[in-house]
Amino acid sequence: MKGETIAAISTAMNDAGIGIIRISGEDAFTVADRIYRSKTGRKRLSEQPSHTIHYGYIYDGEQVIDEVLVMLMRGPRSFTAEDTVEINCHGGILAMKKILEAAVKHGARPAEPGEFTKRAFLNGRIDLSQAEAVIDIIHAKNEYALKSSVSQLKGSVHRAVEEIRGEVLYETAYIESALDDPEHISLEGYSERLWEKNSAWKEKLQNLIDSSENGRVIAEGIRTVILGKPNAGKSSLLNLLLGEERAIVTDIPGTTRDILEESIQIDGMSLQLIDTAGIRDTEDIVEQIGVDRAKEYARGADLIIYVVDSSTGLDQNDEEIMNFAADKRMIVLLNKTDLAMVTSEESLKERLPSACVLPVSAKENRGLEQFRKVLKEMFFKGELSFNDQVYITNMRHKAALMEALDSLKQVEESLEMGMQEDFYSIDLMAAYEALGTITGETVGEDLVNEIFGRFCMGK
């Protein structure tokens, strides 16, 4: 791969205002010279300064393909740290394909999925955690996911991992040096010092691991199940949150019989909303299947939205829901407050002291602003900051952190048992290697290929 010049279309393959063809490698400027002509026909791109833009035409032989702007970036001051040319053309699919074909015909080869970012990693421009943040930015589904991915691209995970990794390496080297040269380097009292440092490393790793739950919610959204007895207003609430008539609403109990899944954005957060069949005892086989599915989904939910009909009293169906979801994170929406209230906030708070009870009216669109505030406070303490706090959103990173933590626990056990110092260095090195898989310093070629193979073409 090294030395080869690659090219690909880096924008979506559909009709648009602008399309971009990227060329990267040691012959990028040479390839561009072969297909580009300025308006006067005399300007050679290879003779122009870096980080400049040039107006002209792309040719295939003597045939004009398109009128373009060409951006030049000489390595290492480019994304790949290589000489890079980006051709901005009109965004027609045919025009982009013709320009790419011309670049390939004149010395480039088609890039593989993720190969530009892979080159940035291999050339030391970014580490592996930052490379994975690139694809997370592309796939970000909400404002928080985007902020988290940008924070990781700027090196938040890299800095957190490398701080611990550097300290672990220092202590490992100290032990090895002391064992090799005991006359000049003493290990007297070293166990106490290592115990303190190891405890601090463990705490930092555990904090990073604990952040992965918030990280998952940031990246994937809050798995939210709407529960309630029939005709409590669950489907009306779903339609209100979606801003469209997605669920069928009638006065007939049991209208919703199957699971209805939708994704919505609320103040930068994603909710994976699941509207379920009303919870009640029923002899209708189809409806009972829907009730069973509702309970199954609720067991794996991050949040239960329990919709209560305030115009009626609590009954056995409500009792079943409250008993079933009592240990879950829950927001109770006391619906139909536009009608005479039979069930009060106080009575629900007595029954569900750990839940947040909010009076709402889906019919009159009242109370949902408070719902949004409570939701953000419940999951993100009102606000998320990506300046100092690191959130682990990648499960590969979490697995590596857990592996490193296990190795440090082994160090702790060896210290408690008074083992020889060389036992410490073995487990310290294992922790160092595990953390290195996050940044990419200790990963094999197969894993690198697997990670970048998940990227889109042109990135």
N, C-alpha and C positions, 0 to 999 in steps of 0.2 A: 504494500500500500504506500509506503513512504516514497516520495518522489513522483507519484502519480498525480495528475491533475483531474479533478472531478467536477461534474456539473449536474445541476438539477433545477427543476422548477420549484421555487420556495414558497409560492402562494397557492391558494386553493385552485383546483382544476375545474373552474367554472367561469362563466363570463363575468368580468368585473372591470372597473375603471383602469386598474393597473395590475400588471403581472411582473414578477421578479424571477429572473434566472440567475442563479449564483454559480460562480466558477471559482474553485479554490485549489491551490497547489503551486509548485514552483514554475510551471509554464502558463499560469492563468493569464498573465499579461500578453504572452505570445499568442495564445489562442484568441484572445480578444482582438489583437491586432489583425488577425487573419479574417475576422468576420465584421469588423467595425470600420466605418469610414465617417470622417467628420463631414460637415457640410461643404467644406472646401476640398475634402478628399486628401489632405496632406498631413493631418495630425496623427501621430503614432501614440497610442495609449501607453506603451512601454516607456516612453520618454517623458511622460507627464508626472508631476509630483503626486505623492500619496494624499488621500483624503480630498480628492477633487472630483467634480462631476462634469461630464462632457456630453454635449448634444450632437447627435448624428444619426446614422442609419446602420442597421445590421443587414449584411449581404450574405447570400449563399451563392458564391461565384459572382455572376454579374446581375443576379436577381435581388432586388430590394425586398426584404422581409417585413421590416417595420421601422418606424421612426422611434428613436429611443433616447433615454438619458442613461449614461454609464457612470457608475461610481467606482472609484479606484481606492483600494486599501492595501498598502504594502505591509507584509508581516514584519515584526510580530504584532503590529497595531491593528489587528483584525480579530474577528470572532474565533477563527480557527488558528490564529497566530501564523498563518501562511499568507502569501500574496492572494488577494481576493478581488474579484470583479463581480459587481452586481449590475445586471442589465434590467432597467426599468422600461418595460414596453407597454403597449396597450393590452388590456387584460383579456383578450380573446383566447380561447383554448388553442385554436389552430396557430395563431401567431406565436404563443409561448412554445408549443411543440416544435415549430419550425426553427425557432432560435436555438432551442436545446439541441435539435438534430444538427444544426450548423456547427455548434460548439463541439459536439462529439465527433463530427466529421473532420474537424480541424485540430484534433489533438487531445481533447478531454475524454473521459469515460463517464458513463452514467453513475451517479453516486448511489450508494446503498442507503436504506432507511437509517436516519440518525447519523450518517457518516460525517457531516460537518461538525456536529457536537462531539462526536467521538474523537475527531482530530483535535478539537479544542482541549479535550481531556488528555489525550496522548501527548500533546505538545505543551502540557503544563499550564495552559491558560485557565482552566478550571479543574476542580477535583470532582470525584464521582458524585458526591452529594449535590454539588452545584449542577452537574449535568442532569441528574434526575429531577432537579428543581425546574429545569427548562421544560421538560415534558409535563410536569405538574402545572406550570403556568398555562401551557396550551390547553390542558384538560380542566382548568379551574372552573368550578360551577357556581362560585359565589365570591363576594368581595373578600371575605375572610380567607378563603382558600387562595385567592390571588395574592393577598398581602403576605400570607405565610410562605408561599412559593417564592415570591420576590425576596423576602428576608433570607430564605435559604440560598437563593442564587447569589445574594450579596455575601454569603459565607457564614451565616449564623450557626449552622450545624457544624461546619468545618472548624470554626473557632472553638466551640464548646468541646468537640472531640479532641482536637489537637492540643488543647491546654492539658487535659488529663493525660493524653498519650505521651506528651513530652515529659511530664513529671514521672510517669511510670518508667519510661525509658531511662531517665536519669538515675532513678533508684536501682534499676536492673544493672546498669553499667557500674554503679557504685559497688554493688554486691560482688559482681564478677571481678572488678578491679581489686577489691579487698581480698577475695579468695586467691587471686593470682599473686598478690604482693602484700601478705599479711604484716610484713615488717614495717611498711610505711603507711598502710591504710588500716585503721582499726575498726572492728565491728562491735566494740564494747558499747553497750547501751543502744545499739542500733535497732533492736527489736521494738523498743518503746517508741522510737521515732517513726519507724515504718508503720506501727499500729495506728498512730495518729493520722499519718498521711493516707493509709489505706482506708480508714474510716471516712475521711473526707472524700476520697474518690468514690467510695460506695454510695455516699449520700448524693453526690452529683449525678452519678449514673441512675440512681433510683428516681431522682427528680425528673430526669430526661425520660425515663421509661413511663413514669406516671403521667407525663404530659401527652403521651401517645393517645390517651382516651379523648382528650380535647382535640388532639391532632386528627383523630379519625372523624370526629364530628365536624371539624373544620373542612376536611377534604371531601367527605362523603355526604355530609348533611345529617340532620337529626332525624333518626328513625322514629316517626310519630304515628301512633295509632289512635284513632278516634273511637271511643267506646260510649255506649249509652243504651238505654232500653229503646225499643221501637217507638218512633214518632217523637223522639226527644229533640230533634232538629240537627242531627249529625250531618246529613246531606246538605241541608241549608247552610250550615257553617262551612262545609267544604266548598260549596259554590261561592260563598262570600269571600273566602280566602283566595280562591282561584280567580275571582272576578269574572266568572262565566258559569253558565248552567251546565255543569259537567255531570252532576248526579241527578237522578230523577227524584223529584220531591212531590209527595202526595200526602193526604191525610190518612192513608191506609197504612196501619202498622205492618212492618215486615216487607216494605217495598224493596229495600236493599237486601239482597240475598247473597251476593258474592263480594269479593274484595275489590275495591277500586283504589288504584294507586296513582298519585300525582306528585309532582315536585313543584314547590313554590319558593320564592325568595321573600324573606322578611328582614328588612334592615341589614342586609348583607349576609344573612344566614340562609342556609338551605334547609328546608324541611321536606323529608320524604314522607308525604302524608298518605295514610292508609285509612280509607273509610270502610267501616265494617258493617256486617249485619247487626241489627239490634239484638242485644243479649236478652233472651227470654226462653222459657221452656216452650217447646213447640212440638207438635206431632207431624209437622210438615217436614219430610225427609230433606228436601232441598234447602229449606231455611235452616234446619239443624246443622247441615254441613257448613253453611255460612257462619253460624254461631261458633262452631268448633274451630273454624279457620280464624275467626276473630280472636279467640283466646290464644291460639298458637302464635299469631303475629304479635299479640300483646306481650307474650313472654319474652320476646327478643327485642322489645322496643326500648329506645332511649327515653321516650316521653309518652305518657298516656294523657290524652285530652278526654276527660270524662264529661260528657254533655248531659246535663240534668234538666228535665222539664220542670221549671219553677211553678207552673200552673197546676201541677198535680202533686200528690203526696208521694213520698218514697215508698216503694213496694219491694216485693221479694226479688225482682229482677235487679233493682238498685242494690239491694243487700248483696247479691251474688257478685256484682261488679266491684263493689267496695271491698269485699273480702278478697276477691281475686287480685285486685290491683293495689292493695293497701301498702305493699312494700316497694312500689314503683315510684319513680319520679312522676309527679302528676300535677296537672292544672285542671281544676274543676270549673267548667263554664256553666253557670246557672242561667240557662237560656229562657227565652219567652218572658222576659221581665216586662214586656209591654202589656202583658195580661195580669190579671189579679194573681198575686203570689200566694201559693200554698206552702211551698218549701222555701225556707229562708236561708240566708248565708250562714247565720249562726248555727243552725241545726247541722249543716254540712261540715262546718269547721269543728264542731264537737265530735262528729263521726270520723273526720279525716284531718286530724290536727297538723299533720306534716304536709298537707296539700295546700296549694294556693287556690282560693275560691274567688271567682270573678263574676259579677252579674253582667250579663250581655243580652242583646236582642239581635239575633241573626236577621229577623224580619226588618228591623229599623236600623241595622248597621250601627249598633251601639256597644261600646265596651271593648272593641278589638284593639284600640290604641294602647290600653292598659295591658292587654294580653301580650302585645309586642314588647313592651318594657319588661314585663315579668319574664318572658322567654329569654331575652338577652341577659338579664340578671341571673337567671337560673343556671344558664350554661356558661356564660363568660364573665360573670361578676360585673355586668353592665358594659364592659368594653374590653377589647383585646388589644394589647400592645405588642408589636413585633420588634421593638427596639432592643430590649434586654432579654425578654422571655423567649426561649426556644421551644417550639412545639414540634414533636416528632410525628410526622404525617406518613412516613414511609415504613411499611411493616418490615422491610429488609433491614432498615436501620434499627428498629426496635429489637429484632432478633439478635443483631450483632451486639447491641448494648446489654441485652440479657446474658449473652454468652460471656462478655467481658465481666459483668457483675458476678457471675458464677465463679470465674477464675479468681476474682478478688476475695470472694468468700472462702475459697480454698487457701488463699494466703492467710486469711484470718485464722482458719483452723490450724494451719501449720504454726502460726505464732502462738496460739493457745497451747499447742502440744509441745512447744519448745524444740521444733525441728531444726535441722541444720539450715544455714542460710541459702544453700544452693536449691533447696526446695522452694524457697520464696521466689527466686529468680525464674524458675520454670513456670510458675503460675502467673507471675507478673508479665512474662513474655507472652503468655497465652492471651492475657487481657490486651496487651499492646497489639498483637496480631488481629484480634477480633475487632478492635476499634479501627484498625487500618482498613478493614473491608468496607467501612462506611465512606472513607475518603478515597478509596481506590488504590491505596499504597500496597495492600497485601491481597489483591484479588487476582484470580487467574483469567486467562484470555477467554475462556468459555463464558464466565459470568459477565465480563465486559461485553461480549458479543450479544448475550441474551438481553442485557439491559438496553443497549442501543438498538437492538432489533425491534424494540417496542415503539421506537420513534416513528414519526411520519416521514415520508419521503421529502427531501429538500431541507430537513432540519438536522 
